[in-house]
Amino acid sequence: MCQSRLMSDSLQHLLHAVEPEFTSLDAAPAPPPPGAINVSTAPVGLSAGPGSVSLPMNVPISMPVPVAVPTMAMSLPGPRGNDLTAAMSTTTSATATTNNNNTTSAASTVSPTAVTSSATTRKRPAPRGTAAYPRKRANKACQVCRARRTKCDNKKPSCSFCEKVGAKCITTPTDLSSFDPASLAILERLGQLEELIRAKSGDESPERLRLDDELSLDEKPTLPPRQYSPEFSTVTIETVLSWPVFQHKFALRLDLKSLLKAIDVAPPAPSLHSPAGENWPLVNVIELGMCNRWLDSFLQRVHIANPILDVPAVRNYVRHACLNGLGRDAQSCLVLLLCALGAIAEVFHGRHESKSIIARHSQSFAMAMSYFRTAQQIFGLLLHADGVLEAQCFFYSGVYLMTLQRPMEAWRHFVQAAAISQGFDFPKKPMEPEAMANPEARSARASQESMYWTCLKSELEVRMELSLPGFGLQDLSYPTFFPSPPSESLEHESARAWYYYLAEIALRRLANRILYNLFRNQENGRFPHITEMAESTAGFESQATDWMTSLPAMFSLETPEESDDVLKFVLRGHLLDCYEWMYFPFMAEIINYGRRGPVVDEYARKGLQMSVDRIRKNQPGFKHRHHGAWLMLRTCTRSALILLAACHSESAQDLIPKDWREAVLHAMDMLRFWEEEVHDARDRLQILTQLMTELGFRT
């Protein structure tokens, strides 16, 4: 019998145990308690004088339970000539209403006799349990029998009734005599549910939870719940750390947000001086030559990844700000943010320091911080507007914060940019033919489209990696259209950047289809439909191949990784994401639960090899600072953890790639480079070191 059926039976027993037993219709009526008034002689109804309530025959009686009352037994003729005996409690109640003139009281009585009896024998109200439910049995009855108000024979280890229904017989030394049966029933229900939850969440051996390919879809085993639900974390580092193969040793280190609270560890920026010798705590005047230099750096190293700006218009913004001074508007804010990004942008294959934190002490970083802090003074004025410029300001402030490895703050800015872009009218309003003939209208529409797409994909990828609440299936769909280029005449570099932009969007769509497939087939951290997922995985592989063959020659991924520029490097990383997500369920099932089979083994072997390939192919960008560096740290660390999980699992030893150790060591070197600047990198490096030490390797 499967666990789900056992759980269902246990719940049925629980409900049956707390259900009160009613006296049979054929049984003789119970004698009324002393002092009760027998009204069974009333042939049609109960009438007790003026103002009393008449109770018709054969109508169920439901009255609220009073606090302290004399008990009155009522016996009504049953439909088959038998009497149905019920205990009914009555009380004398008074409602006083006070106004400025007088006080009135209204009271309803059941009978004069009852009123006289109540008046002459009035005592201090007794507890609710003893008044409404007189106790007639010993306190030593088990909880089930006490809840049912039946006699317990105190048979050990289980009384006769509990043994009959399969309930757990518990005799508590606590005196529960002051509780009424309803409260006892609730206590019993909570106790039973606690036992069920404890039994369900207990450690299960891999043999007990092992699934085979012949498992019926109607007989899914009950699996231990995971701490992170699939809506919040499906293929992240925290997901892998919570795998059973690690035996919960990292359960207290799964809160990523707490690791990211104090990211900005750089010391205060040194005093900066312009050529005129003025201090720059905040920027009031910018120089045209310096701004053009930072803008060129931005366009060559940052803008190519998201070509959403009208470059001639941006150059005009820079010229206007330099000649007329900075204002408190969106144009000045955008100029400051672009200068900040240009000041810290790095060449992809450039020379790097031994630690990432060293760059944070440079003059260019201090200058970038001054630009950014000045732009922050304008953010509040942009919140009331909903134009493209305002969305661009919040988006590029998020890009700047991602470049500083501050993803939580960056995500908040991406959310604001996405919120502004949701007000654009292009998704709902088609462009009129006369507007299509207007170059300015076409350019404005193209800016809206590209801004909308950029905010959507940036906010989504950061939110998914942060495992923030709200991430779910409804967020995994992009609009059906592609954005238009920002201008009709694209030069070589502009055309190359736009081809990359469209290629990345197409790959994002494939990635989201893969993630949707993961969500749809996951149940409590397991993939019980793994054999059915093999067919969809083959389809995803075919789609990834079609995407690669459709790339223009300038973005062909058949070339060596060492010759990649930053655009091909990012595309290759996104493709590796797709492959690793495809094979993730197969690796999880084998590593944690030992599920083997020809198809499962094949895809798991591919996934483990893909983890090695990811680290190797991303190695040229390990020390490159850009707005996607933190995401690269996360994905490469996840790959290293998957490899170490396979090494710690007895079920996956024959599937581990030969060069897994070198890949893990390279990932650890990457984390060492960033550990003083990125707090979660330092913590994950300690985890990798611990796992390698447990395998007998010195790092």
C-alpha positions as CSV (number, residue, x, y, z in Angstrom):
1,M,0.0,0.0,0.0
2,C,1.5,3.3,-1.0
3,Q,2.1,6.1,1.4
4,S,-0.7,8.3,0.0
5,R,-3.2,5.6,0.6
6,L,-1.9,5.0,4.2
7,M,-2.2,8.7,4.8
8,S,-5.8,8.8,3.5
9,D,-6.7,5.9,5.7
10,S,-5.1,7.6,8.7
11,L,-7.1,10.7,8.1
12,Q,-10.3,8.7,7.8
13,H,-9.5,7.1,11.2
14,L,-8.8,10.5,12.6
15,L,-12.1,11.9,11.5
16,H,-13.9,8.8,12.7
17,A,-12.2,9.0,16.1
18,V,-13.4,12.5,16.8
19,E,-16.9,12.1,15.4
20,P,-19.4,11.9,18.3
21,E,-21.4,8.8,18.7
22,F,-25.2,9.4,18.8
23,T,-27.6,7.2,20.6
24,S,-29.3,4.7,18.3
25,L,-32.9,5.4,17.3
26,D,-33.8,1.9,18.6
27,A,-32.2,2.4,21.9
28,A,-34.1,3.2,25.0
29,P,-34.0,6.9,26.0
30,A,-31.6,7.8,28.6
31,P,-33.1,8.9,32.0
32,P,-33.2,12.6,32.5
33,P,-30.8,14.1,35.0
34,P,-32.1,15.1,38.4
35,G,-34.2,18.2,38.4
36,A,-34.9,18.2,34.7
37,I,-38.3,18.8,33.3
38,N,-39.7,16.0,31.0
39,V,-41.7,17.4,28.2
40,S,-42.1,14.3,26.2
41,T,-45.8,14.4,26.8
42,A,-46.2,17.4,24.6
43,P,-47.9,15.8,21.6
44,V,-47.4,18.6,19.0
45,G,-44.8,21.0,20.4
46,L,-43.3,22.4,23.5
47,S,-45.2,25.4,24.9
48,A,-44.2,26.9,28.2
49,G,-46.4,29.8,28.5
50,P,-46.5,33.3,27.0
51,G,-43.3,34.4,25.3
52,S,-41.9,30.9,25.1
53,V,-40.6,29.2,22.0
54,S,-42.7,26.5,20.4
55,L,-40.7,23.5,19.1
56,P,-42.5,21.6,16.3
57,M,-42.3,17.8,16.2
58,N,-39.6,16.0,14.2
59,V,-37.6,19.2,13.6
60,P,-33.9,19.1,14.5
61,I,-33.1,21.3,17.5
62,S,-30.1,23.6,17.4
63,M,-29.5,26.0,20.2
64,P,-26.4,27.9,21.4
65,V,-24.7,26.4,24.5
66,P,-25.2,28.7,27.5
67,V,-22.6,29.3,30.2
68,A,-24.3,27.9,33.3
69,V,-27.8,26.3,33.2
70,P,-29.9,23.6,34.7
71,T,-30.2,20.7,32.3
72,M,-33.5,19.9,30.8
73,A,-34.0,16.6,28.9
74,M,-36.5,16.6,26.1
75,S,-37.9,13.4,24.5
76,L,-39.7,13.7,21.2
77,P,-41.5,10.9,19.3
78,G,-39.4,9.6,16.5
79,P,-40.7,8.8,13.0
80,R,-40.7,5.0,13.7
81,G,-42.4,5.1,17.1
82,N,-39.2,5.5,19.0
83,D,-38.1,8.4,21.1
84,L,-35.0,10.4,20.1
85,T,-33.5,11.6,23.3
86,A,-31.4,14.8,23.3
87,A,-29.9,17.0,26.0
88,M,-30.9,20.6,25.6
89,S,-29.6,23.4,27.8
90,T,-31.7,26.4,28.6
91,T,-30.9,29.5,30.5
92,T,-32.6,32.7,31.6
93,S,-31.1,35.6,29.7
94,A,-31.7,39.2,30.0
95,T,-30.8,42.0,27.7
96,A,-30.6,45.5,29.2
97,T,-30.9,48.6,27.1
98,T,-30.1,51.9,28.7
99,N,-31.1,55.3,27.4
100,N,-31.5,58.8,28.8
101,N,-35.0,58.2,30.1
102,N,-35.3,54.7,31.5
103,T,-33.9,51.2,31.4
104,T,-35.8,48.3,29.9
105,S,-35.2,44.6,30.3
106,A,-36.5,41.8,28.1
107,A,-36.3,38.2,29.2
108,S,-37.5,35.0,27.6
109,T,-38.2,32.0,29.8
110,V,-38.7,28.3,29.0
111,S,-41.1,27.7,31.8
112,P,-42.1,29.1,35.1
113,T,-40.8,26.0,36.8
114,A,-37.4,26.5,35.3
115,V,-37.3,30.1,36.3
116,T,-38.3,29.3,39.8
117,S,-35.7,26.5,40.0
118,S,-33.0,28.7,38.6
119,A,-33.8,31.5,41.0
120,T,-33.8,29.4,44.1
121,T,-30.7,27.4,43.3
122,R,-28.6,30.0,41.7
123,K,-24.9,29.3,42.2
124,R,-21.6,30.6,40.9
125,P,-21.3,29.6,37.2
126,A,-19.4,26.4,36.7
127,P,-16.7,25.9,34.1
128,R,-18.1,25.4,30.6
129,G,-16.9,21.8,30.4
130,T,-18.6,20.7,33.6
131,A,-21.8,22.7,33.0
132,A,-22.6,21.9,29.4
133,Y,-21.0,18.5,29.3
134,P,-21.2,16.8,32.7
135,R,-18.3,14.5,33.2
136,K,-19.1,10.9,34.2
137,R,-15.9,9.0,33.6
138,A,-12.4,9.0,35.0
139,N,-9.6,11.3,33.9
140,K,-7.5,8.4,32.9
141,A,-9.3,7.8,29.6
142,C,-7.3,8.1,26.4
143,Q,-7.6,11.2,24.3
144,V,-9.6,9.6,21.6
145,C,-12.2,8.2,24.0
146,R,-12.3,11.4,25.9
147,A,-13.0,13.3,22.7
148,R,-15.8,10.8,21.7
149,R,-17.2,10.9,25.3
150,T,-17.2,7.2,25.5
151,K,-15.9,4.8,28.1
152,C,-12.3,3.8,27.7
153,D,-11.3,0.3,28.9
154,N,-7.7,1.6,29.4
155,K,-6.3,-1.4,27.6
156,K,-2.5,-1.2,27.0
157,P,-0.8,-0.3,24.8
158,S,-4.0,0.6,23.0
159,C,-7.5,0.6,24.2
160,S,-10.1,-1.5,22.4
161,F,-11.6,1.3,20.3
162,C,-8.3,2.8,19.2
163,E,-7.1,-0.7,18.3
164,K,-10.3,-1.3,16.3
165,V,-10.1,1.9,14.2
166,G,-6.3,2.0,14.0
167,A,-5.9,5.3,15.8
168,K,-2.9,6.1,18.1
169,C,-4.0,5.6,21.7
170,I,-2.5,8.4,23.9
171,T,-3.1,8.7,27.6
172,T,-1.8,12.0,28.9
173,P,-1.2,12.8,32.5
174,T,-2.6,16.3,31.9
175,D,-6.0,16.9,33.4
176,L,-8.3,17.9,30.6
177,S,-11.5,17.7,32.5
178,S,-12.1,21.4,32.1
179,F,-12.2,21.0,28.3
180,D,-15.4,20.3,26.5
181,P,-15.6,17.6,23.8
182,A,-15.3,20.1,21.0
183,S,-12.0,21.4,22.4
184,L,-10.8,17.8,23.0
185,A,-11.6,17.0,19.5
186,I,-9.6,19.9,18.2
187,L,-6.6,18.8,20.4
188,E,-6.9,15.3,19.2
189,R,-7.0,16.4,15.6
190,L,-3.9,18.6,16.0
191,G,-2.1,15.7,17.7
192,Q,-2.9,13.3,14.9
193,L,-2.0,15.8,12.2
194,E,1.3,16.5,14.0
195,E,2.1,12.7,14.0
196,L,1.2,12.5,10.3
197,I,3.4,15.4,9.4
198,R,6.3,14.1,11.5
199,A,6.0,10.7,9.9
200,K,5.9,12.2,6.4
201,S,8.9,14.5,6.9
202,G,11.1,11.9,8.5
203,D,14.3,10.8,6.9
204,E,13.6,8.2,4.2
205,S,16.3,5.9,2.9
206,P,17.0,6.1,-0.9
207,E,15.8,2.5,-1.3
208,R,12.4,3.5,0.2
209,L,12.0,6.5,-2.1
210,R,13.4,4.9,-5.2
211,L,11.3,5.2,-8.3
212,D,11.5,2.8,-11.2
213,D,10.4,3.3,-14.7
214,E,7.4,1.0,-14.4
215,L,5.8,3.2,-11.6
216,S,2.2,3.9,-12.4
217,L,1.2,7.6,-12.7
218,D,-1.7,6.9,-10.3
219,E,0.6,5.6,-7.6
220,K,2.9,8.5,-6.8
221,P,4.8,8.1,-3.6
222,T,4.5,10.7,-0.9
223,L,7.9,12.5,-0.9
224,P,9.5,14.6,1.8
225,P,8.8,18.3,1.3
226,R,11.6,20.7,0.4
227,Q,12.3,23.9,2.2
228,Y,12.2,25.9,-1.0
229,S,9.1,25.5,-3.1
230,P,9.5,25.3,-6.9
231,E,7.9,28.7,-7.4
232,F,10.8,30.3,-5.6
233,S,13.8,28.1,-6.4
234,T,14.0,25.4,-9.0
235,V,17.5,25.3,-10.5
236,T,19.5,27.6,-8.3
237,I,22.5,27.0,-5.9
238,E,20.1,26.8,-3.0
239,T,18.1,24.1,-4.7
240,V,21.2,21.9,-5.1
241,L,22.3,22.6,-1.5
242,S,19.0,21.4,-0.2
243,W,19.3,18.0,-2.1
244,P,19.0,14.9,0.1
245,V,22.5,13.8,-0.9
246,F,24.0,16.5,1.3
247,Q,22.0,15.2,4.3
248,H,20.7,18.7,5.3
249,K,24.2,19.8,6.4
250,F,23.6,23.2,4.6
251,A,20.1,23.8,5.8
252,L,21.1,26.9,7.7
253,R,22.9,28.5,4.7
254,L,20.0,28.6,2.2
255,D,18.9,32.2,2.8
256,L,20.6,34.0,0.0
257,K,19.0,37.4,0.8
258,S,20.7,37.5,4.2
259,L,24.1,37.0,2.5
260,L,23.5,39.9,0.2
261,K,22.4,42.5,2.8
262,A,25.9,44.0,3.2
263,I,27.3,43.8,-0.3
264,D,29.0,47.2,-0.7
265,V,32.2,46.5,1.2
266,A,34.4,49.1,-0.5
267,P,35.9,51.8,1.7
268,P,34.7,55.4,1.2
269,A,35.9,56.9,-2.1
270,P,38.9,59.2,-1.9
271,S,38.5,62.9,-2.6
272,L,38.3,63.6,-6.3
273,H,39.3,66.8,-8.0
274,S,38.4,68.1,-11.4
275,P,41.1,69.8,-13.5
276,A,40.0,73.1,-11.8
277,G,40.7,71.6,-8.4
278,E,37.1,71.4,-7.1
279,N,35.8,68.6,-4.9
280,W,33.3,66.2,-6.3
281,P,31.1,64.8,-3.5
282,L,28.2,65.3,-5.9
283,V,28.7,66.4,-9.5
284,N,27.4,69.8,-10.4
285,V,29.3,70.5,-13.6
286,I,30.5,67.9,-16.1
287,E,33.2,68.5,-18.8
288,L,32.4,67.6,-22.4
289,G,35.7,65.9,-23.2
290,M,35.5,63.6,-20.1
291,C,31.9,62.8,-20.7
292,N,32.5,61.9,-24.3
293,R,35.3,59.6,-23.2
294,W,33.0,57.9,-20.7
295,L,30.2,57.7,-23.3
296,D,32.4,56.0,-25.8
297,S,33.5,53.5,-23.2
298,F,29.8,52.9,-22.4
299,L,28.8,52.4,-26.1
300,Q,31.7,50.0,-26.8
301,R,31.4,47.8,-23.6
302,V,27.9,48.1,-22.2
303,H,25.5,49.3,-24.8
304,I,26.3,46.5,-27.2
305,A,24.6,44.0,-24.8
306,N,21.4,46.0,-24.7
307,P,21.3,48.3,-27.8
308,I,18.2,50.2,-26.7
309,L,19.4,53.8,-27.0
310,D,19.2,56.2,-29.8
311,V,22.9,57.1,-29.9
312,P,22.6,60.4,-31.7
313,A,20.0,61.6,-29.3
314,V,22.2,60.5,-26.3
315,R,25.1,62.5,-27.7
316,N,22.9,65.5,-27.9
317,Y,21.9,65.0,-24.2
318,V,25.5,64.9,-23.2
319,R,26.4,68.1,-25.2
320,H,23.4,69.9,-23.7
321,A,24.3,68.9,-20.1
322,C,27.9,69.9,-20.5
323,L,27.1,73.3,-22.1
324,N,24.1,74.3,-20.1
325,G,24.7,72.5,-16.9
326,L,23.0,69.6,-15.2
327,G,19.3,69.8,-14.6
328,R,17.0,67.8,-12.4
329,D,15.3,66.0,-15.3
330,A,15.4,62.6,-17.0
331,Q,18.0,63.7,-19.6
332,S,20.5,64.8,-17.0
333,C,19.9,61.7,-14.9
334,L,20.5,59.4,-18.0
335,V,23.8,61.3,-18.8
336,L,25.1,60.8,-15.3
337,L,24.3,57.1,-15.3
338,L,25.9,56.5,-18.7
339,C,29.0,58.3,-17.5
340,A,29.1,56.2,-14.3
341,L,28.8,53.0,-16.4
342,G,31.5,54.1,-18.8
343,A,33.9,54.9,-16.0
344,I,33.8,51.4,-14.6
345,A,33.4,49.4,-17.8
346,E,36.2,47.0,-18.6
347,V,37.7,45.5,-21.7
348,F,36.7,41.8,-22.0
349,H,40.2,40.4,-22.5
350,G,41.9,43.1,-20.5
351,R,44.4,42.8,-17.6
352,H,42.8,42.1,-14.2
353,E,44.0,42.6,-10.6
354,S,44.6,39.6,-8.3
355,K,41.3,40.5,-6.4
356,S,38.2,42.2,-7.7
357,I,38.1,44.5,-4.7
358,I,41.2,46.3,-5.8
359,A,39.4,47.9,-8.7
360,R,36.9,49.4,-6.2
361,H,39.7,51.6,-4.9
362,S,40.5,53.2,-8.2
363,Q,39.9,56.8,-9.2
364,S,37.5,55.8,-12.0
365,F,35.3,53.9,-9.5
366,A,35.2,56.9,-7.2
367,M,34.2,59.1,-10.0
368,A,31.5,56.7,-11.1
369,M,30.1,56.7,-7.6
370,S,29.9,60.5,-7.7
371,Y,28.0,60.3,-10.9
372,F,25.7,57.7,-9.5
373,R,25.0,59.5,-6.3
374,T,24.2,62.7,-8.2
375,A,21.8,60.7,-10.4
376,Q,20.1,59.3,-7.3
377,Q,19.1,62.8,-6.3
378,I,16.9,63.0,-9.4
379,F,15.2,59.5,-9.1
380,G,12.4,60.8,-6.9
381,L,11.4,63.4,-9.5
382,L,11.1,60.6,-12.2
383,L,8.5,58.5,-10.4
384,H,5.6,60.6,-11.5
385,A,6.5,60.2,-15.2
386,D,6.0,57.2,-17.5
387,G,8.1,57.9,-20.5
388,V,10.9,55.9,-22.2
389,L,13.6,58.2,-20.7
390,E,12.4,57.6,-17.2
391,A,12.4,53.8,-17.8
392,Q,15.9,54.0,-19.2
393,C,17.2,55.8,-16.1
394,F,15.9,53.2,-13.7
395,F,17.1,50.4,-16.0
396,Y,20.7,51.7,-16.3
397,S,20.8,52.4,-12.5
398,G,20.0,48.7,-12.2
399,V,22.8,47.8,-14.6
400,Y,25.2,49.9,-12.6
401,L,24.3,48.2,-9.4
402,M,24.6,44.7,-11.0
403,T,28.1,45.7,-12.1
404,L,28.9,46.5,-8.5
405,Q,27.6,43.0,-7.6
406,R,24.6,44.3,-5.7
407,P,21.7,42.3,-7.2
408,M,19.0,42.9,-4.6
409,E,19.2,46.7,-5.1
410,A,19.5,46.3,-8.8
411,W,16.4,44.2,-9.0
412,R,14.4,46.9,-7.3
413,H,15.5,49.4,-10.0
414,F,14.7,46.8,-12.7
415,V,11.2,46.5,-11.2
416,Q,10.6,50.2,-11.4
417,A,11.8,50.3,-15.0
418,A,9.5,47.4,-15.8
419,A,6.6,49.1,-14.1
420,I,7.1,52.2,-16.2
421,S,7.3,50.2,-19.4
422,Q,4.0,48.5,-18.6
423,G,2.4,51.8,-19.3
424,F,3.6,51.9,-22.9
425,D,0.7,51.6,-25.4
426,F,2.4,49.6,-28.1
427,P,1.4,46.1,-26.9
428,K,-2.3,47.0,-27.1
429,K,-2.4,49.7,-29.7
430,P,-1.3,48.8,-33.3
431,M,0.6,51.5,-35.2
432,E,-1.6,53.4,-37.6
433,P,-0.5,53.5,-41.3
434,E,0.0,57.3,-41.2
435,A,2.2,56.9,-38.2
436,M,4.3,54.2,-40.0
437,A,5.2,56.9,-42.5
438,N,6.5,59.2,-39.8
439,P,10.2,58.5,-38.9
440,E,9.8,60.1,-35.5
441,A,6.8,57.9,-34.7
442,R,8.6,54.8,-35.8
443,S,11.6,55.7,-33.7
444,A,9.4,56.3,-30.6
445,R,7.7,53.0,-31.1
446,A,11.0,51.2,-31.5
447,S,12.3,52.7,-28.3
448,Q,9.2,51.6,-26.4
449,E,9.5,48.0,-27.7
450,S,13.2,47.6,-27.0
451,M,12.8,49.2,-23.5
452,Y,9.9,46.8,-22.7
453,W,11.8,43.7,-23.8
454,T,15.0,44.7,-21.9
455,C,13.2,45.4,-18.6
456,L,11.2,42.2,-18.9
457,K,14.2,39.9,-19.4
458,S,16.5,41.7,-16.9
459,E,14.0,41.8,-14.1
460,L,13.0,38.2,-14.7
461,E,16.5,36.6,-14.7
462,V,17.6,38.5,-11.6
463,R,14.3,37.7,-9.7
464,M,14.5,34.0,-10.6
465,E,18.1,33.7,-9.4
466,L,17.2,35.5,-6.2
467,S,14.3,33.1,-5.7
468,L,12.0,36.0,-4.7
469,P,8.3,35.5,-4.0
470,G,6.1,36.0,-6.9
471,F,8.1,34.1,-9.5
472,G,5.9,31.5,-11.1
473,L,4.6,30.0,-14.3
474,Q,2.7,33.1,-15.2
475,D,6.0,35.0,-15.5
476,L,7.5,32.6,-17.9
477,S,6.0,34.0,-21.1
478,Y,7.3,36.7,-23.4
479,P,5.2,38.7,-25.9
480,T,4.9,37.0,-29.3
481,F,6.5,39.9,-31.2
482,F,10.1,40.9,-31.5
483,P,11.2,44.6,-30.9
484,S,12.0,46.8,-33.9
485,P,15.5,48.2,-34.3
486,P,15.9,51.7,-32.9
487,S,16.9,53.2,-36.3
488,E,16.5,52.1,-39.9
489,S,20.1,52.6,-41.0
490,L,22.2,50.3,-38.8
491,E,25.9,50.5,-39.2
492,H,28.1,47.4,-38.9
493,E,28.5,47.6,-35.2
494,S,24.9,48.7,-34.6
495,A,23.7,45.9,-36.8
496,R,25.9,43.4,-34.9
497,A,24.6,44.5,-31.6
498,W,21.0,44.3,-32.8
499,Y,21.5,40.8,-34.2
500,Y,22.9,39.7,-30.8
501,Y,19.9,41.3,-29.0
502,L,17.4,39.4,-31.1
503,A,19.3,36.2,-30.8
504,E,19.4,36.5,-27.0
505,I,15.6,37.2,-26.9
506,A,15.0,34.0,-29.0
507,L,17.2,32.0,-26.7
508,R,15.3,33.4,-23.6
509,R,12.1,32.1,-25.0
510,L,13.5,28.7,-25.3
511,A,14.9,28.9,-21.8
512,N,11.5,29.9,-20.4
513,R,9.8,26.9,-22.2
514,I,12.4,24.6,-20.5
515,L,11.7,26.2,-17.1
516,Y,8.0,25.9,-17.6
517,N,8.5,22.2,-18.3
518,L,10.4,21.9,-15.0
519,F,7.7,23.6,-13.0
520,R,4.9,21.5,-14.6
521,N,6.6,18.2,-13.9
522,Q,8.0,18.9,-10.4
523,E,6.2,17.6,-7.3
524,N,7.8,18.4,-3.9
525,G,11.3,18.6,-5.3
526,R,10.9,15.3,-7.3
527,F,10.3,14.5,-11.0
528,P,8.0,11.5,-10.9
529,H,7.2,11.8,-14.6
530,I,10.8,11.6,-15.6
531,T,10.3,9.2,-18.4
532,E,7.7,11.5,-20.0
533,M,10.1,14.4,-19.7
534,A,12.6,12.6,-21.9
535,E,10.5,13.2,-24.9
536,S,10.2,16.9,-24.2
537,T,13.9,17.1,-23.5
538,A,14.7,15.7,-27.0
539,G,12.5,18.4,-28.4
540,F,14.3,21.1,-26.5
541,E,17.6,19.7,-27.8
542,S,16.4,20.0,-31.3
543,Q,15.2,23.6,-30.7
544,A,18.6,24.6,-29.3
545,T,20.3,23.1,-32.4
546,D,18.0,25.0,-34.7
547,W,18.8,28.2,-32.8
548,M,22.5,27.7,-33.2
549,T,22.2,27.0,-36.9
550,S,20.1,30.1,-37.4
551,L,22.8,32.4,-35.9
552,P,24.6,34.7,-38.4
553,A,28.2,33.9,-39.1
554,M,29.4,36.7,-36.9
555,F,27.9,34.9,-33.9
556,S,28.7,31.3,-34.8
557,L,29.4,29.3,-31.7
558,E,31.5,26.7,-33.6
559,T,34.6,28.9,-33.1
560,P,37.0,28.3,-30.1
561,E,35.9,29.9,-26.8
562,E,39.2,31.7,-26.5
563,S,38.3,34.0,-29.5
564,D,34.9,35.0,-28.1
565,D,34.1,38.6,-27.6
566,V,31.7,39.6,-24.8
567,L,28.6,39.1,-27.0
568,K,29.4,35.6,-28.0
569,F,30.6,34.9,-24.5
570,V,27.2,35.8,-23.1
571,L,25.3,33.9,-25.8
572,R,27.3,30.8,-25.1
573,G,26.6,31.1,-21.4
574,H,22.8,31.4,-22.0
575,L,22.9,28.3,-24.2
576,L,24.7,26.4,-21.5
577,D,21.9,27.5,-19.1
578,C,19.4,25.9,-21.4
579,Y,21.2,22.6,-21.6
580,E,21.8,22.4,-17.9
581,W,18.1,23.1,-17.2
582,M,17.1,20.4,-19.7
583,Y,19.2,17.7,-18.0
584,F,18.6,19.0,-14.4
585,P,15.7,16.6,-13.5
586,F,17.6,13.5,-14.7
587,M,20.7,14.5,-12.6
588,A,18.5,15.2,-9.5
589,E,16.7,11.8,-9.7
590,I,19.9,9.7,-10.1
591,I,22.0,11.7,-7.6
592,N,19.5,11.9,-4.8
593,Y,17.3,8.8,-5.3
594,G,19.2,6.4,-7.4
595,R,16.7,6.2,-10.3
596,R,18.5,4.5,-13.2
597,G,17.5,3.6,-16.7
598,P,19.0,3.9,-20.2
599,V,17.3,7.2,-21.0
600,V,17.7,8.7,-17.5
601,D,21.4,7.7,-17.5
602,E,22.0,9.2,-20.9
603,Y,20.6,12.6,-20.0
604,A,22.2,12.6,-16.6
605,R,25.6,11.9,-18.2
606,K,25.0,14.8,-20.6
607,G,24.1,17.1,-17.8
608,L,27.2,16.3,-15.7
609,Q,29.4,16.8,-18.8
610,M,27.6,20.1,-19.4
611,S,28.5,21.2,-15.9
612,V,32.1,20.6,-16.7
613,D,31.8,22.4,-20.1
614,R,30.1,25.4,-18.5
615,I,32.9,26.1,-16.1
616,R,35.5,25.6,-18.8
617,K,33.8,27.8,-21.4
618,N,33.1,30.6,-18.9
619,Q,36.6,30.6,-17.6
620,P,37.7,33.5,-19.9
621,G,35.2,35.7,-18.3
622,F,35.8,34.7,-14.7
623,K,37.5,38.0,-13.8
624,H,35.6,40.3,-16.2
625,R,33.4,42.9,-14.4
626,H,30.1,43.4,-16.2
627,H,26.5,43.6,-15.3
628,G,26.1,39.8,-15.8
629,A,29.1,38.8,-13.7
630,W,27.1,37.9,-10.6
631,L,24.8,35.6,-12.6
632,M,27.9,33.9,-14.1
633,L,29.3,33.3,-10.6
634,R,26.0,31.7,-9.6
635,T,25.6,29.4,-12.6
636,C,29.3,28.2,-12.5
637,T,29.0,27.6,-8.7
638,R,25.8,25.6,-9.3
639,S,27.6,23.5,-11.8
640,A,30.4,22.8,-9.4
641,L,27.9,21.8,-6.7
642,I,26.2,19.4,-9.0
643,L,29.5,17.7,-9.8
644,L,30.3,17.4,-6.1
645,A,26.8,16.1,-5.4
646,A,27.4,13.4,-7.9
647,C,30.7,12.5,-6.3
648,H,29.0,12.2,-2.9
649,S,26.2,10.0,-4.3
650,E,26.8,6.2,-4.6
651,S,24.3,6.1,-7.5
652,A,26.1,8.3,-9.9
653,Q,29.8,7.2,-9.7
654,D,29.9,5.7,-13.2
655,L,28.4,8.9,-14.7
656,I,30.9,11.5,-13.4
657,P,33.2,13.1,-16.1
658,K,36.9,12.4,-15.7
659,D,37.8,16.1,-15.6
660,W,35.3,17.0,-12.9
661,R,38.0,17.9,-10.3
662,E,39.7,20.4,-12.5
663,A,36.4,22.1,-13.2
664,V,35.5,22.4,-9.5
665,L,39.0,23.9,-8.8
666,H,38.6,26.5,-11.5
667,A,35.2,27.5,-10.0
668,M,36.8,27.8,-6.6
669,D,39.5,30.1,-8.1
670,M,36.7,32.2,-9.6
671,L,35.1,32.6,-6.2
672,R,38.4,33.5,-4.5
673,F,38.8,36.4,-7.0
674,W,35.4,37.8,-6.0
675,E,35.1,36.7,-2.3
676,E,36.1,40.0,-0.7
677,E,33.5,41.9,-2.7
678,V,30.6,39.4,-3.0
679,H,29.5,37.9,0.3
680,D,27.6,35.0,-1.2
681,A,30.7,34.1,-3.2
682,R,32.7,33.8,0.0
683,D,30.1,31.5,1.6
684,R,29.8,29.3,-1.4
685,L,33.6,29.0,-1.6
686,Q,33.6,27.7,2.0
687,I,30.9,25.1,1.0
688,L,32.9,23.9,-2.0
689,T,36.0,23.6,0.1
690,Q,34.2,21.6,2.7
691,L,32.8,19.2,0.1
692,M,36.2,18.7,-1.5
693,T,37.8,18.0,1.9
694,E,35.2,15.4,2.6
695,L,36.2,13.7,-0.6
696,G,39.8,13.7,0.5
697,F,41.1,16.5,-1.7
698,R,43.2,19.5,-0.5
699,T,42.3,22.8,-2.1
